[in-house]
Amino acid sequence: MNWDQVEGTWKQFAGSARERWGKLTDDDMEVIAGKKDHLVGKIQERYGVAKEEAEKQADQWSTALKHK
């Protein structure tokens, strides 16, 4: 699923993101609002991973959404 689709239906996918990254708060979800760069930043912040790793995780998650 591309990020325009994720952003457009963020409320629908926010629960899935919370399942994947349990350290993200409700406030984080509001800030992210389906924007990949915001999600990547929050993953980096909460999990202490490099930007490349956070981007990889976000891309894997969005790709998996296609199969749900």
N, C-alpha and C positions, 0 to 999 in steps of 0.2 A: 504494500500500500504506500502510495507516495505521501509526502508530508503535507501537501495541500489538502488531501483527503483527511488525514489525521487531524489537522488543525480545524477543518470544517465540522468534524464530528467529535471533537475533543471530549465533551462530556460523556459520550458513549464509551470512549477508550480510556478515560482517566482511571477507571476501576482496574482495567487490565494493567495499566502502568503501575498502579499502587501494588498490585499483586507481584509484579516483576521487581519493583524497587520499593520494598516495604519501609525504608527509611524516609521516603518522601512524605511530607506533611500535606494536609489539606491546603495550607497556604502556598506550599510549593506548587501544587497542582493548579491553583489559580494563576500564579505567576507564569507557569509554563504555558498554559492555554494552547497546547498543541504545537508550539513552536520548537523545532528541533534544537536550535541553539540554546534555548532556555533549558530544555530537558537535559542536554549534554552538560551544561554548566551545573545543574543541580545534582546530577549523577557524580560529577567530579567532586563537588563540595561535600556531599553526604557520604560518599564511599571512598574518597581519597585516591581516585584513579586518574591516570593521565587522560588528556583530552582525546587522544586517539582511541583508547580503550572505551571511553564513554560513548564516543561516536559509533564504535563498532557495536556496542550493546544496544544503542538506540536503533541502529539500522537493522539489527537482527530482530528486535522486538517488532518494528514496523513491518518487516517482511513476514513475520509469523502471523500478524493480524490478517493477512490475506487468506490464511487457512482456517480462520475461525468462522 
